[in-house]
Structure formats: structure tokens, C-alpha cells
Amino acid sequence: MSTDVQPRIALLIDADNAPAEMIDEILNELSKLGVINIRRAYGNWTKSGLKNWENKLLEYALRPMQQYDYSKRKNATDMAMTVDAMELLYTEQPDAFGIVSSDADFTPLVMHLRAKGAVVYGFGMAQTPKPFVNACSRFLYLEALDSNEADAEENREAKERNPSTGGAANMGDTSKSLPTKAEPTPRAALPAMDIPPAPSVAIPVVAPTAQVAGVRQSTQQLRQDTRLMNLLRDAVKVMQDEQGWALIGSIGKQISNKASFDPRNYGYASISKLMAATQAFDMKDEATSRVAVRIKRAAKAGAASGK
């Protein structure tokens, strides 16, 4: 009989600031990390705005925690969640908390929970303030779960693999692996009219902030995200061997100990795919459990020295 004990997770939902339709994805995500043995949703359930939650409470065994508003234009849900989280921390002592909200008021709570040794998984919408995002052990934008960008990419890559070998397509040469795209309808096939060319519009390059959470970022966008690139490069430098190679697994652990990070917030299913997309790292042993990366300039220096 297996003696493995899964981490116990307490899920606390700010129903006033969380969409009911995303609860299935949230539970799927947390179920990968442990057993969700405490499930509570907080709100003033007399409000019509929480009507969408009613069926979800029954379907997923979420315990509704009633909290009336003590004053107009302000709810007391945040305080009720905070009080319960503190009580659970010292009584039930769960290994981790799942906090579902887009409210920065929970930042001090998250910092306290982590200081006491609990892991905190945050879930929120795109407008979630950065202090709350950064305070969590890991924060995942709900748009990233809902967009299915990562799953779509996995499906595309699965089709590109050679069925006889099962190997991943060479990321450096995609000319043979990319699916054939349908040709655009020629101008002649359109109704006869003089259609002027679309005006040139400058598209600003933005870092993967809350406004673009879950949307796949291009190589240019990733490279211009200074915080992300420094985070990845620093992790490689800390975990690299004498030749500059660092295992992907060790990089992920190092980053998670340093900052709240999930590659799906950038539109990539895994950290290895994200790092490959930056084109700032060389990779070896891809599609294996020993996949490793190194900074490209380190690779050039190694080649120059004969390593």
C-alpha cells in the first residue's frame, strides 16, 4: 500500500471577485498539487450578482460562507476570508492555500501565510494588482486557464511530431514540421471594387502584464520583458554546471523559490517551451526528462575555448 501523503489544500474563494464559470479549471489545477479537503466560497449570498454561483456550490461541494455588507458600497467578504484563513492556519494547518480573488487587500494575508510555511496558490483576473500576484508562491491568471492557448500549442506540436519516432520537431528548423497554411483568397476573387490597403498601425510591444495574460507572447515581446529575461537568466546562472548547462527542472524550482511564476501566463505550456521561444538559450536533450539549457553567449564562449 502506498504511503505517499498528498499535500492538503484549503481553497478560499472571494465570490465577489471571482467568476463562477472558472471554478472547474481552478479545481483541476489545484487537484494536480494535492487534496482540496477544505472548500469555501465567501460572499453576501442575498445579492443577485452571485446567482451564478448557486449551482457551482452544489456541484463542487463548496461551502457557502455568508457575509453581509455592514456598510454601503463596501463588502466585508475580505475580512471574513482573512479571519478564516488565519484560523485554519493554526487549527487545521493545511499545507497550502488556494486564494481565488483579484483583490490586492489579500496581499498581507498571503505574505503571513507564506511566512508561516504555507504555500499559497493565487488565482485572479487580468486586473489583479501586482503586489498580490507577486506575494503568492504561484499566481495563475484565470484568462490563461480559459484561453486554452497552451493546450492548443500542445495539440499543434503533437501533430508535428514524427509518428514513427515520437520525437519532437526540431525547433531550429520548422520548414518540414509546420502544417501547411491555407492560401489567402486572392484579390481577384473579391467583388470588383477598389479596396485601398489597410493603413499601417504601430502595435506597441508590451510585457506579459495582466492585460495580455494567457495570450501567447512573441519572441520580441518576451525579449523586451526585462523582468522575465532577468529571471530566466539568473536561474540558469545559479543552477548551471561548468559548461553552463542547467536542467529545466532545477530552473523551475529555483524560480519558484524566488518569485511567483507560471509559463502559462505568457501563453506557453511549460517553462522549456517558454525559454525556447525567447531564442536566448541553447537547448539539448529535448523531449526527455534531462532537457537542459544554457545562455547563448555562454555557449559561444564555451565553443571559443574548445569546450
C-alpha positions in Angstrom: 0.0 0.0 0.0 1.3 3.4 -0.9 2.5 5.6 1.9 2.6 8.8 -0.1 0.7 11.6 1.6 -0.6 14.3 -0.7 -0.4 18.0 0.5 -3.7 19.2 2.0 -5.1 22.4 0.4 -7.6 24.8 1.7 -9.4 26.6 -1.1 -10.9 30.0 -0.2 -12.9 31.9 -2.8 -13.8 35.5 -2.9 -17.0 35.0 -4.8 -17.5 38.8 -5.2 -14.3 38.9 -7.2 -14.2 35.6 -9.0 -16.1 34.2 -12.0 -18.2 31.1 -11.2 -17.6 29.6 -14.6 -13.9 29.2 -13.9 -14.2 27.0 -10.8 -13.8 23.8 -12.7 -10.5 24.9 -14.1 -9.3 26.1 -10.7 -10.2 22.8 -9.1 -8.4 20.9 -11.9 -5.3 22.9 -11.4 -5.2 22.5 -7.6 -6.0 18.8 -7.8 -2.6 18.3 -9.5 -0.9 19.8 -6.4 -2.7 18.0 -3.6 -6.1 17.1 -2.0 -8.5 20.0 -1.7 -10.1 19.0 1.6 -11.4 22.5 2.6 -13.6 24.3 0.0 -15.2 27.6 1.0 -16.8 30.4 -1.1 -17.4 33.8 0.6 -19.9 36.4 -0.3 -23.2 38.1 0.5 -25.4 35.4 -1.0 -28.5 37.6 -0.8 -27.1 39.5 -3.8 -28.4 38.7 -7.2 -24.9 39.1 -8.6 -23.9 35.8 -7.0 -26.7 33.9 -8.6 -24.3 32.1 -11.0 -22.6 30.5 -8.0 -25.6 28.6 -6.7 -25.3 25.5 -8.9 -21.5 25.5 -8.6 -21.7 25.4 -4.8 -23.7 22.1 -5.0 -21.8 20.6 -7.9 -18.3 21.0 -6.4 -19.2 20.7 -2.7 -18.2 24.3 -2.0 -19.3 25.5 1.4 -21.0 28.9 1.1 -19.9 31.4 3.8 -22.5 34.1 4.3 -21.1 37.6 5.0 -23.5 40.6 5.0 -22.3 44.0 3.9 -22.0 46.2 7.0 -21.9 49.4 5.0 -23.0 50.6 1.6 -20.6 50.3 -1.4 -18.3 48.1 0.7 -18.4 44.4 1.5 -16.9 42.6 4.4 -16.0 39.4 2.5 -12.3 40.2 2.5 -12.2 40.4 6.3 -14.2 37.2 6.7 -11.9 35.3 4.4 -8.8 36.6 6.2 -10.2 35.7 9.6 -11.0 32.1 8.5 -7.6 31.7 6.8 -5.8 32.6 10.0 -8.0 30.2 12.0 -7.3 27.4 9.5 -3.6 28.1 9.5 -3.4 27.4 13.3 -6.1 24.8 13.7 -6.4 22.6 10.6 -2.8 23.5 9.5 -3.2 22.8 5.7 0.0 22.5 3.7 -1.2 25.0 1.1 -3.9 27.6 0.5 -5.7 28.4 -2.8 -6.8 32.1 -2.7 -9.2 33.0 -5.5 -9.6 36.8 -5.8 -8.5 39.8 -7.9 -8.3 42.0 -4.8 -4.9 43.3 -3.6 -6.3 43.5 0.0 -5.3 39.9 0.5 -1.6 40.7 0.0 -0.8 41.0 3.7 -2.6 37.7 4.4 -0.7 35.9 1.7 2.6 37.2 3.0 1.7 36.0 6.5 0.7 32.5 5.3 3.9 32.1 3.5 5.9 33.3 6.4 4.4 30.6 8.5 5.4 27.9 6.0 2.3 27.5 3.9 2.3 27.5 0.1 -0.1 29.9 -1.5 -1.6 29.4 -5.0 -3.3 32.5 -6.2 -5.9 32.8 -8.9 -7.3 36.0 -10.3 -8.4 38.0 -13.3 -6.2 40.1 -15.6 -6.7 43.3 -13.5 -5.2 41.7 -10.3 -2.7 44.2 -8.8 0.9 43.1 -9.0 1.5 43.2 -5.2 -1.0 40.3 -4.7 0.4 38.4 -7.7 4.0 38.7 -6.5 3.2 37.7 -3.0 1.8 34.3 -3.9 4.0 31.2 -4.2 2.5 30.9 -7.7 -0.2 33.0 -9.3 -2.1 32.0 -12.4 -4.3 34.4 -14.3 -7.7 32.9 -15.0 -7.5 34.1 -18.6 -4.5 31.8 -19.0 -6.6 28.8 -17.9 -9.6 29.9 -20.0 -7.7 30.7 -23.2 -6.6 27.1 -23.9 -3.6 28.6 -25.7 -1.2 26.1 -24.0 -3.4 23.1 -24.8 -3.8 24.3 -28.4 0.0 24.5 -28.7 0.4 21.0 -27.3 -2.0 19.7 -29.9 -0.2 21.5 -32.7 3.2 20.1 -31.7 1.8 16.6 -31.3 0.7 16.7 -34.9 4.1 18.0 -36.0 5.9 15.0 -34.3 7.1 12.1 -36.4 4.7 9.3 -35.6 7.4 6.6 -36.2 9.8 8.1 -33.7 7.6 10.1 -31.4 10.4 12.7 -31.3 9.8 16.4 -31.0 10.2 18.5 -34.1 13.4 20.4 -34.4 12.7 23.9 -33.1 15.6 25.3 -35.1 14.2 24.1 -38.5 10.4 24.2 -38.7 10.2 24.1 -42.5 9.3 20.4 -42.6 7.2 20.3 -39.4 4.9 23.3 -39.7 1.4 22.5 -41.1 0.5 23.9 -44.5 -1.5 27.0 -44.2 -4.4 27.8 -46.5 -3.6 30.4 -49.1 -5.4 33.7 -48.6 -8.2 34.5 -51.0 -6.6 36.4 -53.9 -7.8 40.0 -54.5 -9.2 39.0 -58.0 -11.7 36.7 -56.4 -13.3 39.5 -54.4 -16.1 41.7 -55.8 -14.8 44.2 -58.2 -14.1 47.3 -56.2 -11.1 49.5 -55.4 -10.1 48.4 -51.9 -7.3 50.6 -50.5 -4.6 48.9 -48.5 -5.1 48.8 -44.8 -3.3 51.7 -43.0 -0.1 50.8 -41.2 -0.7 50.7 -37.5 2.1 50.6 -35.0 1.4 47.8 -32.5 3.0 48.5 -29.2 5.2 45.8 -27.7 4.1 45.1 -24.2 5.3 42.8 -21.4 3.0 40.0 -20.3 1.1 42.1 -17.8 -2.4 41.4 -16.7 -3.9 42.9 -19.9 -2.4 40.1 -22.0 -2.4 37.3 -19.5 -2.7 33.9 -21.2 -2.1 35.2 -24.7 0.9 33.8 -26.4 3.8 36.3 -26.4 6.0 36.6 -29.4 9.8 36.3 -29.2 10.1 40.1 -29.5 7.7 40.6 -26.6 9.4 38.1 -24.4 12.8 39.6 -25.1 11.6 43.1 -24.2 10.2 41.9 -20.9 13.3 42.7 -18.8 11.9 41.2 -15.6 11.2 37.9 -17.3 14.5 37.6 -19.1 16.5 38.5 -15.9 14.5 35.9 -14.0 15.3 33.2 -16.5 19.0 34.1 -17.0 19.6 34.4 -13.2 18.1 31.0 -12.7 20.3 29.4 -15.3 23.4 31.1 -13.8 22.6 29.8 -10.4 21.9 26.2 -11.5 24.4 25.8 -14.3 27.3 23.3 -14.4 30.9 24.0 -15.6 29.8 24.1 -19.2 26.9 26.5 -18.5 24.2 23.9 -18.8 21.3 23.9 -16.3 18.5 21.3 -16.1 15.0 22.7 -16.8 13.6 21.0 -13.6 16.2 22.8 -11.4 15.5 26.1 -13.1 11.8 25.8 -12.4 12.4 25.1 -8.7 14.9 28.0 -8.4 12.4 30.4 -9.9 9.5 29.2 -7.8 11.6 29.9 -4.7 12.3 33.4 -5.9 9.1 34.7 -7.4 5.6 33.9 -8.4 5.8 32.4 -11.9 3.8 30.3 -14.3 4.7 30.0 -18.0 1.0 29.7 -18.9 0.6 33.4 -18.1 2.8 34.0 -21.1 0.9 31.5 -23.3 3.3 28.6 -23.0 2.5 25.1 -21.6 5.9 24.7 -20.0 9.0 26.6 -19.0 11.1 24.8 -21.6 8.7 26.0 -24.4 8.8 29.5 -23.0 12.6 29.5 -22.8 12.9 28.1 -26.4 10.5 30.9 -27.6 12.8 33.6 -26.2 15.6 32.3 -28.5 18.1 33.4 -25.9 19.0 29.9 -24.8 20.6 26.8 -26.4 18.8 23.5 -25.6 19.9 19.9 -25.5 18.2 16.5 -24.8 14.8 18.0 -25.7 11.7 15.8 -25.3 13.5 13.9 -22.5 13.5 14.3 -18.7 17.1 15.6 -19.0 16.4 18.6 -21.1 18.9 21.4 -20.3 19.5 24.9 -21.4 22.3 27.5 -21.3 22.6 31.1 -22.2 23.6 31.5 -25.8 26.5 33.9 -25.1 27.8 31.3 -22.7 27.6 28.7 -25.4 29.7 30.8 -27.8 32.3 31.4 -25.1 32.5 27.7 -24.5 32.9 27.0 -28.2 35.7 29.6 -28.4 37.6 27.9 -25.5 37.2 24.5 -27.1 34.7 23.1 -24.6 
